[in-house]
Amino acid sequence: MRVVVAEDNTLLREGLVRLLAEVGFTVAASVADAAALLAEVARHRPEVAIVDIRLPPTRTDEGLRAAREIRRRHPETGILVLSQYVRASYAVELLDGGARGVGYLLKDRVSDLTEFATAVRQVGNGGSAFDPVVIDQLVGRRDRPDDPLRDLSERERAVLALMAEGRTNQAIAARLGIAERTVEKHCTAIFAKLSLPSRPDDHRRVLAVLRYLNG
Amino acid sequence: MIEPVTAGAFDLGVACLVGLSFVLAGLVGWRARPRNRVGPLLLAVGVLWVLAKLPAAVALPDGVAVVRAGAWAAMFVHLVVAFPAGRLGTVASRLVVALGYLSLTVVGTLTALWPGAGPGRGGAGVVAIVGVVVPGAAVVVHLTVRWVRSTGPRRRQLSPLLGVAVIAAALVVAVKPATIAGRDVAGLNAVLQVALTTIPLAYLAGLLRRRIDRAGVADLVVRLHRADRPVRPEIVLARTLHDPTLRIGYWVADSGRYVDTGGHPVTPPSPDEPDRAVTRIDRDGKPIAIVVHDRALLEEPDLIEAACAALGLVLENERLTAELRSRLRELAESRRHLVRAAEAERRRLERDLHDGVQQRLLSIPMALSLAEAVLPDDPERARSLLREAREAGLAVLDDVRALTQGLHPPMLTERGLAGAIRELATLSPVPLRIPDDVPAGLPAEVETTAYYVVAEALANIAKHAAADEAELRIGLRAGQLTLEVRDDGRGGADPASGSGLRGLAERVAVEGGVFQVESPPGRGTRVRATLPCG
């Protein structure tokens, strides 16, 4: 799987490139600003662009704007946004064009190589990978009467949250300490309760996550 | 019939003079203050007094004669009790006056029922004595209590007339029973007549002094125009109106309260303070000040008005000064709080950095060098040490993140006010409607303050308001940023009790802005801040 990395801190950028290579990704390019990012993505058409939110020149939200631009120009390229802080409204913005191939993680997550690799792969395959902190923020505000998730059971919500983090059924089963078959049953129930049309399972997962995060 | 018909022409002349003095004082008073009943009462006492002293043209029945002789006394009671307002304000005063009229009626009726039981002879005589002594004593007690209880300006108003009235009433109580009993008390009677005459004189003196007070106002105008150094309206007004307790509170529109020249709040007296009253001074329909003064001054509203009108511009200037001082005080206060808060914040930062970040950072190189040392002999132990180091690193990251978030909302750095507000709206448990056109490019400190106003208002809504929805309005007009967060919750928020709202008020004040909270119970809460930009 080919990736492009955009990170302005040299040390961090080199570290990321080495980590990604270590776990089997091909790093097509690594850049330090948004303009170079757009150019490299256009040139390499990678499966995933890994983008730091604060990029030069102003180090505010250039990375995020570049990410949205990439989604517009190259919808087939997955976007994984990394940040020191997690902002619920950024997640909402990223989800604006659907939840296919979108991820948003705290930079800290890079330290767990296996989990990080899973997230990158998930995004590269058109899935989503959201940081548990984002999910907490987005779901924590839910007391609203129009909440589509009102009908979900406690367990179903837990399964959905892990789905949003970009985990497979197998990983969810392991995390919750239940059988994979049980996770599948929960998934079916979730899709039914959210009235998601019968489609390939992958797509329904993305829709469920979108529903979950968008409130 | 109480005075023998054979009383000499001299006595009659004296009696007529006494009556005439009442009549004249009454007429003068009536003309000077047409709405005050003291004038008519004086007139009535004078007429009734003369009537009582004139020899009867025809023989009257005993009962009628008694009423004719005593009517002036009952009216006199009414007069002194009603002085100076002319009204009977209290229950006690009404009772005393009623007692006077009742005694007259009872004595008259009893005398009519037992004609022949004249003065000095048994039953009716005793009744007549009781009828004079009881109301007389009641008047003396009532007036004394009133005088003792009254305040400075009121005493000044009451003293001359009440003093004489008490002496007169005491004399009536002493003299009447004796005359009724038929004894000769000509000496005391003369004293009584002199004492009575002083009452209209005292009243006239009072009227005259009011004239002098008016002249005092004129004097005030002259002094103001000649003043070579600043005039303190409070002192001048207190002197002119003879009320040392007088206070002036100047209106400060921003904080919606009255303050003295030092900027300290002045509270209007509560209704349980019977001696205090308030007069509000407006100019062009806008409040300028309140004058808190003795209630007695209310009887001369035109005097206060004249004095305040004379002060005119001086009051307005003084109000501006007071407003300025009040702002300065608030500013100094909030600056003190902010300095204290900043100090506490620095201590907290130091502690957090020292106890958290520094200790954890230290543990990382320690774990790494240990891992290095044990690597050849015990790779398993080395791996666990490396994991430890990694976890310590992540924990430091968490600490630093929490610290930097506390220093400045990172969202403001990344996205400006509009983005930061959108973030707040996204996270708010109560749906918040926000406008599309949040002003951009504001000074950083204005953005930060505006951000905290919205954040704190939303936190309060989430915690206390039980609201279904909230709305943010924000706009830039004439160099001022106005923002308002309103909800449809239960209201009743008290900005003085919550530290959050108070902190906001101070923050806004330091920016030179205005902060207001309206929260009527059951009708939602509205938090409003106006911030000058640039």
Interface residues (C-beta under 8 A of the other chain):
Chain A: I53 R54 T60 D61 Q84 Y85 R87 A88 S89 V92 K107 D108 S111 Q137 L138 G140 R141 R142 D143 R144
Chain B: R390 G393 L394 L397 D398 R401 Q405 P410 M411 T413 E414 R415 G419 R422 E423 A425 T426 L427 S428 P429 P431
